[in-house]
Amino acid sequence: MIYNTMNPSEQQFLNDLDKKLWTAADKLRSTLSAAEYKHAVLGLIFLKYISDAFEVRRKELDIALRNSEHDYFLNPADFDSPEEYEAEIKTELEVRDYYTEKNVFWVPERSRWNVLKDICKTPVGNPLPWLKKNREGAMEPEKMKGVAFLIDDALDAVEKDNPKLKGILNKTYTRLNVDDSKLGELIDLISTIPFETGTLNSKDILGHVYEYFLGQFASAEGKKGGQFYTPKAIVTLIVEMLQPYKGRVYDPAMGSGGFFVQSENFIKQHAGKIDDISVYGQEYNHTTWQLAAMNMAIRGIDFNFGGQPADTLNNDLHPTCVPIILWPTRLLI
């Protein structure tokens, strides 16, 4: 995920972070198989990323709204009191268009990482900080049902507010039967991933962690891991041979999308433009298809995965992608 411009201290930071997170996460795994647990971990990493990106944009907006030289400036002189001014700032910070105009996913309040972290220790049956309609139609505080329910609801809310993510997020935490305390510890663990360090931002760090965990889970699953993950060294070699500077990059058996990630890295390393390529992929396994889509979303890579998982040989979702270069199953159009 991280490019050759990274200095030794940043590389050491990532290496230490990898070991710390994997060791701690593996201790939390309990009785789950690696195949099950990877979705629990990677889904939360994705939620942390979009929340981080949302908060970065929110801070930018807060500064812009107070900057007299910015188009978004709100003049305090137009308000009757400082309290009214601050209330209007708060309202403006909840305007969805400010985020989507910068290709930042809109994250509803109940899905924001700091909210999830703050309330995940709430005892079951206690009120949560938002309302819902009861049977009589009146509004009342929603009650805590458990951490797994909180996470599933948070992911469901993100999907509903972002059509690009429809069907992508794995909302099955309640089916994992993981103890609430374990999920709470996992949330605390992922919360330690920093926004930035040195020249590395949240996208760099969380993208790297996501890729690292994919590799570790693939190793833990043995042969089955090869269904969704190809070792990075092999991927890098193939991408360097294909040299995807422009055109459509197509992977008909994309797994978790590693070839697309390395294509992005290759373009940036050679001072190219990521907008010069279009990403097309297909994957028959539903959960692996979800992993690939989250992988792209974390990195801000626009993609077309056909809208659903499917077997390329029996149901080609990209019939116009005719290959001119072929290496195993990876195609450059």
ZARO-866168 format. One record per residue: y, z negated, x of N, C-alpha, C in turn; residue in one letter. Coordinates in steps of 0.001 Angstrom, whole numbers, plus 500000, padded with zeros to 6 digits. Layout:
ZARO-866168
YZXYZXYZXA/...
END
This chain:
ZARO-866168
498794500000500819500000500000500000501257500000500854M/501259499259501996502467499093502777502496500119503901I/503660500567504238503795501708505117503898501298506581Y/503930502292507462503916502047508890505186501389509406N/506240501339508599507492500727509022507416499204508986T/506325498647508498506195497205508386506109496574509769M/506857495486509975506836494838511278505672493844511362N/505334493369512572504169492489512749504226491213511920P/505410490632511762505504489386510990505195489626509519S/505611490791509001505306491125507610503815491397507431E/503204492065508407501767492310508349500997490996508385Q/501442490076509235500789488775509320500950488007508018Q/502138488116507422502392487468506129501391487951505083F/501171489279505019500245489833504030498809489426504327L/498434489421505599497073489014505964496809487568505563N/497779486697505838497627485283505476497580485113503962D/498418485886503261498452485812501802497123486262501212L/496566487353501749495266487850501279494198486763501357D/494085486156502528493045485146502741493250483940501832K/494497483520501718494815482355500895494443482598499437K/494859483744498902494621484028497493493143484247497202L/492454484987498079491041485260497815490204483988497899W/490459483163498909489699481919499063489892481013497857T/491149480881497427491440480015496287490873480594494994A/491043481901494795490556482530493568489039482465493484A/488366482633494619486909482600494625486394481214494239D/487130480177494631486744478816494253486868478603492748K/487803479319492127488035479156490693487049479951489845L/486280480829490502485472481792489753484420481128488872R/483895480003489295482918479259488505481675480107488250S/481305480288486993480053480974486665480232482453486354T/481441482981486438481671484386486110481175485295487228L/480691486471486852480333487473487850481608488106488387S/481497488752489552482666489434490122483172490508489173A/482249491181488466482640492241487536483528491700486421A/483229490479485963484038489867484905485325489274485466E/485194488597486589486323487843487117487440488746487624Y/487080489948488096488127490824488629489151491172487557K/488696491305486312489636491639485241490565490461484933H/490029489244485043490861488065484814491960487970485865A/491593488185487123492566488073488211493553489237488198V/493037490465488122493904491638488230494827491777487020L/494366491361485848495229491396484671496420490468484818G/496181489292485398497275488339485611498212488806486723L/497659489437487756498514489990488812499439491054488221I/498900491875487333499726492902486693500837492264485864F/500492491240485091501499490565484269502571489930485148L/502163489369486276503128488784487216504067489866487748K/503515491037488061504351492106488603505405492568487600Y/504980492890486367505969493414485421506998492342485064I/506591491072485100507544489988484854508536489876486004S/508042490008487235508927489962488402509946491095488350D/509459492312488047510357493469487971511394493271486868A/510955492692485764511859492411484645512944491415485068F/512552490364485782513512489344486198514500489885487232E/514027490767488115514933491389489085516003492195488357V/515566492991487374516524493783486591517454492874485796R/516942491788485282517751490846484503518875490252485360R/518556489920486605519577489373487507520629490427487842K/520185491675488026521135492767488270522095492919487094E/521549492841485890522377492981484690523372491839484555L/522925490629484850523807489469484745525019489636485664D/524768490159486864525864490409487808526772491520487289I/526161492600486773526940493744486288527824493363485105A/527300492544484208528058492148483019529276491295483366L/529262490691484547530377489837484982531280490533486005R/530927491766486356531668492515487380532708493418486715N/533976493148486966535059493892486308535078495370486680S/534396495743487751534382497139488172533159497895487659E/532307497206486912531080497843486409531271498301484964H/530587499382484601530689499914483238530206498918482188D/529326497998482569528771497039481616529615495763481493Y/530737495707482156531542494482482231531944493962480853F/531735492662480675532234491957479493533390491069479943L/534562491301479395535758490573479816535819489210479128N/535832488122479901535911486784479294537140486611478408P/538196487375478702539430487256477916539246487719476472A/538185488477476208537931488976474857537194487969473980D/536907486788474525536138485790473781536966484521473599F/536686483803472527537480482623472176537194481419473066D/536019481399473677535660480245474505534630480662475551S/534503479877476628533465480164477627532066480143477021P/531863479270476037530547479179475398530210480472474649E/531210481029473960530998482283473233530712483423474213E/531422483412475339531217484439476367529794484371476928Y/529341483164477268527998482999477822526924483367476800E/527198483073475533526242483433474481526109484951474374A/527233485662474526527190487124474462526467487706475676E/526687487102476844525951487529478044524449487390477802I/524062486254477248522645485993476976522074487021476007K/522864487381474993522427488386474025522255489748474687T/523214490122475525523153491416476204521943491507477133E/521585490393477738520440490387478651519117490640477932L/519137490575476605517929490825475823517926492213475188E/518841493091475628518884494462475110517873495310475875V/516887495804475181515778496527475794516228497753476603R/517224498483476101517624499738476743518091499547478179D/518651498390478490519099498130479858517925498173480848Y/516749497845480370515567497785481232514854499138481276Y/514655499716480110513915500978480060514676502118480727T/516011502036480784516776503093481447516503503130482948E/515979502041483485515619501963484902514102501980485099K/513388502425484059511920502496484099511278501142484381N/511901500096483855511341498747483943510693498423482605V/509456497950482641508779497602481396509521496469480692F/509648496607479364510232495526478579509182494426478415W/509558493197478778508635492068478690509163491084477654V/508501490967476502508955490013475484508864488583476001P/509618487697475395509738486331475914508389485654476119E/507482485783475165506205485075475254505319485621476376R/505679486788476927504870487406477978505458487211479372S/506621486601479461507273486436480761506558485363481576R/506398485655482852505558484808483698506041483362483743W/507359483163483873507850481785483959507580481013482668N/507605481710481535507291481066480253505806480712480205V/504966481671480587503517481439480584503158480266481495L/503754480240482672503467479170483630503911477810483090K/505062477782482424505602476516481934504797475937480773D/504218476803479931503572476289478716502051476298478776I/501469476815479874500002476918479908499318475554479956C/500055474507480310499467473161480340499674472411479017K/500266473074478026500491472445476720499152472088476069T/498975470851475610497710470470474961497453471298473699P/496198471587473448495814472340472249496290471595471003V/496912472339470082497417471752468847498894471436468878G/499483471377470074500916471104470185501728472372469906N/502995472205469460503815473383469135504240474160470378P/504352475480470216504844476371471262506304476727470963L/507044477251471945508485477489471744508821478779471001P/508004479191470043508343480324469184507723480112467812W/508231480871466859507856480665465460506925481759464956L/506203481442463893505395482436463190505383482077461711K/505044483060460873504991482815459437503703482083459071K/503845481069458202502649480404457691502169481117456427N/501171480584455771500589481244454596501581481379453455R/502552480483453409503561480535452347504721481459452700E/504691482027453897505755482936454309506907482263455023G/506844480943455162507903480214455863507639480235457368A/508711480129458149508576480134459602508311478717460107M/507377478604461036507052477319461637506596477538463078E/506681476504463922506257476672465320504780477054465416P/504497478018466272503104478384466520502436477270467310E/501165477030467060500442475955467734499631476501468916K/499516475691469942498741476054471129497252476092470784M/496606477233471080495172477375470829494354477380472111K/495035477497473248494335477527474528494971478539475461G/494707478401476757495330479275477756494855480717477603V/493567480904477323493044482263477160493744482980476006A/493987482260474909494708482850473776496138483207474177F/496772482334474967498132482595475434498197483901476225L/497237484079477135497234485269477992496974486523477166I/495974486469476293495674487630475447496874488005474584D/497529486998474012498707487261473174499849487850474002D/500011487355475233501070487866476112500834489334476442A/499596489689476773499270491075477101499388491974475874L/498978491461474726499080492231473489500542492528473159D/501418491542473361502844491736473089503448492775474029A/503023492772475298503514493764476264503081495166475842V/501828495309475437501335496621474995502116497135473791E/502367496268472828503063496688471611504486497146471904K/505112496556472919506499496891473236506632498009474263D/505509498478474818505547499531475836504453500554475552N/504778501618474815503769502615474428502975503175475606P/503590503246476788502901503774477970501679502930478329K/501689501660477930500607500747478287499567500589477174L/499708501352476107498787501215474979497340501446475413K/496492500468475113495071500574475417494713500329476868G/495699499986477695495462499844479130495110498411479526I/495751497441478897495577496052479319494299495454478730L/493621494680479551492324494117479178492519492749478518N/492606492742477196492923491526476442491633490829476003K/490863490358476980489555489771476670489374488395477312T/490463487704477570490353486407478242489617485383477377Y/489778485475476061489090484512475195487574484709475227T/487129485909475575485684486174475616485037485707476916R/485848485407477918485299485018479216484755483594479219L/485205482800478256484768481399478160485047480624479447N/486230480868480016486655480127481203487433478898480751V/487162477769481369487849476528481021489358476681481186D/490120476090480260491581476182480304492150475704481633D/491555474658482181492072474122483442491914475140484569S/490819475911484545490595476935485564491618478061485432K/491867478494484195492866479544483984494258479050484374L/494538477786484084495825477211484478495987477199485987G/494906476866486701494943476878488165495143478298488692E/494516479269488030494669480662488452496114481129488265L/496727480734487163498139481059486926499018480418488003I/498734479157488329499503478476489383499330479187490722D/498110479644490992497826480334492248498617481636492355L/498559482450491317499260483739491342500773483527491363I/501219482394490838502652482078490869503169481893492289S/502272481635493243502710481437494629502999482754495337T/502651483897494724502982485190495327504494485356495255I/505171485513496385506636485539496390507213486866495912P/508479486824495525509189488033495125509316488999496297F/509660488469497466509907489338498609509840488538499899E/509656489255500994509742488661502320510103489774503285T/511086489551504132511532490604505032511983491817504245G/511424492979504570511770494211503852510814494488502700T/509833493609502488508847493817501430509351493222500121L/509326494040499066509740493538497760508519493208496906N/508777492808495667507696492401494769506691493523494549S/507185494755494409506301495900494200505368496083495394K/505914495971496611505098496099497819504021495020497873D/504452493769497673503554492632497857502464492601496790I/502861492714495524501872492642494454500974493873494438L/501527495035494807500696496229494917499646496064495997G/500051495486497120499112495228498217498032494235497785H/498447493156497118497485492145496667496492492755495672V/496993493589494770496129494245493777495070495089494488Y/495506495891495469494579496748496199493576495917497004E/494051494843497615493170493978498399492088493360497512Y/492492492866496345491526492252495436490516493277494930F/490965494510494675490021495551494268488928495714495322L/489340495757496588488377495906497674487433494726497775G/487966493520497632487132492322497721486138492244496566Q/486601492581495368485700492556494219484623493630494355F/484994494778494913484005495842495127482918495366496083A/483324494667497144482345494131498095481446493102497428S/482048492261496583481279491216495904480269491802494923A/480596492963494346479696493591493379478637494463494041E/478768494689495350477777495501496045477838496956495635G/476689497554495360476632498983495026477463499323493799K/477493498418492822478261498697491607479749498832491904K/480215498162492956481628498235493300482068499634493673G/481120500454494145481447501829494508481844502683493326G/481576502200492112481956502950490919483462502960490714Q/484162501954491243485602501905490998486435501826492270F/485787501719493432486574501535494652485940502275495822Y/486737503141496469486328503817497696487065503159498857T/486385502817499949487048502141501072488330502852501498P/489342502059501807490675502587502097490670503575503256K/489865503314504295489847504202505465489395505608505083A/488406505690504189487916506998503746488973507701502907I/489593506946502014490638507516501160491782508060502012V/492219507272502983493334507681503840493006508964504595T/491791509057505121491375510254505859491424511495504971L/490875511391503772490840512542502864492251512963502466I/493104511984502170494481512302501780495217512994502922V/495008512534504146495671513170505290495173514595505503E/493929514856505145493400516219505252493987517118504158M/494162516551502963494685517337501841496192517546501918L/496904516573502518498360516644502655499052516976501322Q/499018516054500383499569516323499043501090516185498972P/501806517166499527503270517116499502503834517480498125Y/503225518488497484503745518983496212502593519384495299K/502923519523494006501938520019493051501270518910492268G/500144519243491667499390518286490871498239517718491693R/498168516406491758497058515736492427496087515285491342V/494868515783491417493895515567490347492626514935490907Y/492201513847490290490949513190490664490095513062489407D/489042513871489271488218513856488061487249512683487978P/487165511899489049486338510687489050487137509620489786A/488248509204489181489314508516489915489037507054490226M/488039506435489591487823505013489831489086504231489520G/489518503391490453490709502565490229491989503223490721S/491926504498491121493142505243491453493587505164492895G/492691504786493800493064504623495202493595505888495850G/493089507052495450493553508301496047495006508594495665F/495398508187494488496787508397494075497725507482494854F/497285506242495071498098505290495831498311505799497253V/497238506273497883497367506772499251498165508073499307Q/498116508868498246498950510076498192500422509693498183S/500751508655497427502135508163497411502535507682498802E/501647506930499455501935506437500801502169507592501770N/501313508615501681501425509775502571502783510448502400F/503193510633501166504469511297500890505632510496501461I/505603509184501287506693508354501790506705508312503316K/505534508301503919505454508290505379506008509573505984Q/505966510666505210506434511956505710507761512363505071H/508502511356504596509852511570504055509873512574502908A/508790512601502135508749513481500973509267512783499730G/509142513443498592509598512886497323508406512718496391K/508225511502495890507094511231495015507168512058493738I/508396512433493335508554513241492120508056514670492303D/507739515052493548507249516409493799505771516569493459D/505093515462493139503698515572492714503543515025491298I/502545515538490602502169515032489284500741514516489384S/500512513330488864499212512669488991498389512857487721V/497194513430487895496245513604486794494913512983487200Y/494292512278486275493015511665486598492145511482485376G/490875511232485640489925510988484558488857510027485052Q/488404509165484157487399508159484485486633507813483214E/485303507803483297484504507582482089484347506106481734Y/484435505208482735484260503781482472485566503181481960N/485526502559480803486753502103480155487500501058480976H/486786500049481474487472498986482218488022499505483547T/487305500433484186487798501022485429489022501888485152T/489006502610484051490161503410483618491382502509483439W/491170501319482871492262500365482703492796499895484056Q/491887499608484994492304499175486326493173500233486995L/492781501497486858493542502589487473494942502689486870A/495025502578485553496328502681484893497247501535485314A/496709500322485412497512499194485881497929499404487334M/497028499962488128497315500253489532498524501177489652N/498585502203488807499722503132488827500999502450488333M/500870501665487268502047501020486683502691500047487659A/501878499318488429502410498377489409503280499099490430I/502896500321490776503614501068491808504679502002491252R/504811502043489942505817502910489349505470504380489454G/504173504695489554503732506089489641503481506618488228I/504160507695487860503919508304486559502557508989486589D/501822508934485489500452509444485516500039509991484161F/499025510843484196498398511365482990496894511211483162N/496333510210482491494900509946482576494181510363481292F/494821511248480524494172511787479344494216510910478114G/494819509729478226494960508861477062493731508065476697G/492601508343477362491368507616477049490351507872478157Q/489393506975478331488332507241479298487402508333478784P/486886509156479696485975510236479293485235510770480511A/484058511330480269483240511956481306483779513363481565D/484207513637482783484817514928483106483881516100482833T/482601515943483126481661517049482953481432517393481488L/481426516377480632481138516611479217482378516682478334N/483502516160478831484721516147478024485932516202478952N/486236517380479442487330517567480394488671517433479678D/489425516379480026490713516131479383491855516890480054L/491573517532481190492610518278481919492096519677482270H/491819520500481277491216521818481543492112522766482331P/493423522500482373494326523393483114494399523052484593T/493777521951484997493786521561486409492697522335487149C/493076523465487724492135524311488457492297524035489948V/491247523616490648491393523213492050491547524392493000P/492406524187494011492462525144495114491934524504496392I/491856523163496411491277522446497540490313521414496980I/489132521334497539488131520393497041487580519568498195L/487570518255498013486911517376498980486201516310498180W/484867516152498357483997515480497402484426515734495960P/485077514764495319485492514972493933486999514961493803T/487734515023494915489184514913494847489813516290494953R/490771516562494089491317517902494005492825517907494168L/493327518890494890494760519125494971495037520443494284L/495898520423493281496127521609492463497293522416493019I/
END
